[in-house]
């Protein structure tokens, strides 16, 4: 009977140790789940930042397109201005034929 009691006590102690290990394992599982939840939150934040970054890139591209359009308009105005200058020079040369030599040489850049 004493041997049976001793075996029962050892079995009970072993069961308690097994339960303690199970509780520790459950604790680790809870920690792992908490870490996974934190990782998911960071992933959501990262995705939100990526969406904001993409929106900023789209806005930047839109501004670049607008700047390019203004550059094209500026170039067109410059071409019109040059054409007006050429017409003005032509009219001046018609009115003052001797002025042509002066205009040709006054526009030259000295090297």
C-alpha positions in Angstrom: 0.0 0.0 0.0 2.9 2.4 0.8 4.4 1.7 -2.6 1.0 2.5 -4.3 0.8 5.7 -2.3 4.3 6.7 -3.2 3.6 6.0 -6.9 0.3 8.0 -6.6 2.2 10.9 -5.1 4.9 10.7 -7.7 2.2 10.6 -10.4 0.4 13.6 -8.9 3.7 15.6 -8.7 4.5 14.7 -12.3 0.9 15.9 -13.2 1.5 19.2 -11.4 4.9 19.6 -13.2 3.2 18.8 -16.5 0.4 21.4 -15.7 3.1 24.0 -14.8 4.8 23.4 -18.2 1.5 23.6 -19.9 0.9 27.0 -18.3 4.3 28.2 -19.3 3.6 27.0 -22.8 0.3 28.9 -22.8 2.1 32.0 -21.6 4.6 31.7 -24.5 1.7 31.3 -26.9 0.0 34.4 -25.5 3.3 36.3 -25.9 3.7 35.0 -29.4 0.1 36.1 -30.2 0.7 39.6 -28.8 3.9 39.9 -30.9 1.9 38.8 -34.0 -0.8 41.4 -33.2 1.9 44.1 -32.8 3.5 43.0 -36.1 0.1 43.3 -37.8 -0.4 46.8 -36.4 3.0 47.8 -37.8 2.1 46.2 -41.1 -1.1 48.3 -41.2 0.9 51.5 -40.3 3.5 50.7 -43.0 0.7 50.2 -45.6 -0.8 53.5 -44.6 2.5 55.2 -44.9 3.0 53.6 -48.3 -0.4 54.9 -49.4 0.4 58.4 -48.2 3.8 58.2 -50.0 2.1 57.1 -53.2 -0.4 59.9 -52.9 2.5 62.4 -52.5 4.2 60.9 -55.5 1.0 61.4 -57.6 0.7 65.0 -56.4 4.4 65.6 -57.2 3.9 64.1 -60.7 0.9 66.3 -61.2 2.9 69.4 -60.3 5.7 68.2 -62.6 3.2 67.9 -65.5 1.9 71.4 -64.7 5.5 72.8 -64.6 6.2 71.1 -68.0 3.0 72.7 -69.4 4.2 76.1 -68.1 7.6 75.5 -69.7 6.0 74.7 -73.0 3.9 77.9 -72.8 7.0 79.9 -71.9 8.8 78.4 -74.8 5.9 79.2 -77.1 5.9 82.8 -75.8 9.6 83.0 -76.4 9.2 81.8 -80.0 6.4 84.4 -80.6 8.6 87.1 -79.0 11.5 86.1 -81.3 9.2 86.2 -84.3 8.0 89.6 -83.3 11.6 90.7 -83.0 12.4 89.4 -86.4 9.4 91.2 -87.9 10.4 94.4 -86.1 14.0 94.0 -87.4 12.7 93.4 -91.0 10.4 96.5 -90.8 13.3 98.5 -89.5 15.5 97.3 -92.3 12.8 98.2 -94.8 12.4 101.7 -93.4 16.2 102.2 -92.9 18.1 100.1 -95.4 21.5 101.3 -94.2 20.6 100.2 -90.7 20.8 96.5 -91.7 24.6 96.5 -91.4 24.4 98.0 -88.0 21.8 95.5 -86.8 23.8 92.5 -88.1 26.9 93.6 -86.4 25.3 94.9 -83.2 23.8 91.5 -82.5 27.1 89.7 -82.7 28.8 88.5 -79.5 32.4 89.4 -79.2 34.6 86.3 -78.7 
